[in-house]
Amino acid sequence: MSMMNDDRGMDRDGTPDLNDGLRRRGARKRVCKYCADKVAIIDYKDPQTLKQFITDRGKIVPRRISGNCARHQRKVCLAIKQARNIALLPFTQTH
């Protein structure tokens, strides 16, 4: 039993575990592109800007990855859907 207590804080190879008790931190939090530039409107007729928020498969990039705030993510989603309906953006990937 005492053998198990001696191995606390050690890796399998016997070196000290440096990450013991520490949480892993992710990358720096992204800032909303539209809030930073103070853009008034998100235009559905501008497919080049909207392509930044679409994956190569045609899916809308989620907010935690794109870095948009909730308000601008809703507007981006609406603009992407409008652009898809008038064939400015694809619904799916091209074959």
C-alpha positions as CSV (number, residue, x, y, z in Angstrom):
1,M,0.0,0.0,0.0
2,S,2.8,2.4,0.8
3,M,4.3,1.7,-2.6
4,M,1.3,3.3,-4.3
5,N,1.6,6.4,-2.2
6,D,5.3,6.8,-3.1
7,D,4.5,6.8,-6.9
8,R,2.1,9.8,-6.7
9,G,3.3,12.7,-8.9
10,M,5.5,10.4,-11.0
11,D,5.2,9.2,-14.6
12,R,5.5,5.6,-15.5
13,D,9.2,6.0,-16.3
14,G,9.9,7.4,-12.8
15,T,10.3,11.0,-13.8
16,P,8.3,13.7,-12.0
17,D,4.9,14.4,-13.5
18,L,5.0,18.2,-14.3
19,N,1.3,18.4,-15.2
20,D,0.1,16.9,-11.9
21,G,-2.9,19.0,-10.7
22,L,-2.7,21.5,-13.5
23,R,-5.4,22.0,-16.1
24,R,-4.6,22.3,-19.7
25,R,-5.1,25.7,-21.1
26,G,-6.4,26.2,-24.7
27,A,-5.4,28.9,-27.1
28,R,-6.1,32.5,-26.5
29,K,-9.8,33.4,-26.8
30,R,-10.8,34.7,-30.2
31,V,-12.3,38.2,-30.5
32,C,-15.4,38.7,-32.6
33,K,-14.3,40.0,-36.0
34,Y,-17.4,42.2,-36.4
35,C,-17.2,43.7,-32.9
36,A,-13.5,44.5,-33.3
37,D,-14.0,46.3,-36.7
38,K,-17.4,47.8,-35.6
39,V,-19.1,46.5,-38.7
40,A,-22.7,47.7,-38.8
41,I,-24.2,45.1,-41.1
42,I,-23.3,41.6,-42.3
43,D,-24.1,41.4,-46.0
44,Y,-25.4,38.2,-47.5
45,K,-24.4,39.4,-50.9
46,D,-20.7,39.2,-50.0
47,P,-19.8,35.5,-50.3
48,Q,-16.0,36.0,-49.9
49,T,-16.5,37.3,-46.3
50,L,-19.1,34.5,-45.5
51,K,-16.8,31.8,-46.8
52,Q,-14.6,32.3,-43.7
53,F,-17.4,30.9,-41.7
54,I,-18.1,27.8,-43.7
55,T,-16.0,24.6,-43.7
56,D,-14.9,22.9,-46.9
57,R,-17.8,20.5,-46.5
58,G,-20.3,23.4,-46.5
59,K,-21.1,23.4,-42.8
60,I,-21.4,26.6,-40.8
61,V,-18.4,27.0,-38.4
62,P,-19.6,27.0,-34.7
63,R,-19.2,30.1,-32.5
64,R,-16.5,28.6,-30.3
65,I,-14.2,28.1,-33.3
66,S,-15.0,31.2,-35.3
67,G,-14.8,33.5,-32.3
68,N,-17.9,35.4,-33.1
69,C,-20.1,36.8,-30.3
70,A,-23.6,35.4,-30.0
71,R,-25.3,38.3,-31.8
72,H,-23.0,38.3,-34.8
73,Q,-23.0,34.5,-35.0
74,R,-26.8,34.6,-35.4
75,K,-26.4,37.2,-38.1
76,V,-23.7,35.3,-39.9
77,C,-25.9,32.1,-39.9
78,L,-28.8,34.1,-41.3
79,A,-26.6,35.7,-44.0
80,I,-25.1,32.3,-45.0
81,K,-28.6,30.7,-45.3
82,Q,-29.8,33.6,-47.4
83,A,-26.7,33.4,-49.6
84,R,-27.3,29.7,-50.1
85,N,-30.9,30.2,-51.1
86,I,-29.9,32.6,-53.9
87,A,-27.0,30.3,-55.0
88,L,-24.1,32.5,-53.9
89,L,-22.8,29.8,-51.5
90,P,-23.0,26.0,-51.9
91,F,-25.2,23.9,-49.6
92,T,-22.6,21.1,-49.7
93,Q,-19.2,20.4,-51.1
94,T,-18.7,20.2,-54.8
95,H,-17.9,16.8,-56.2
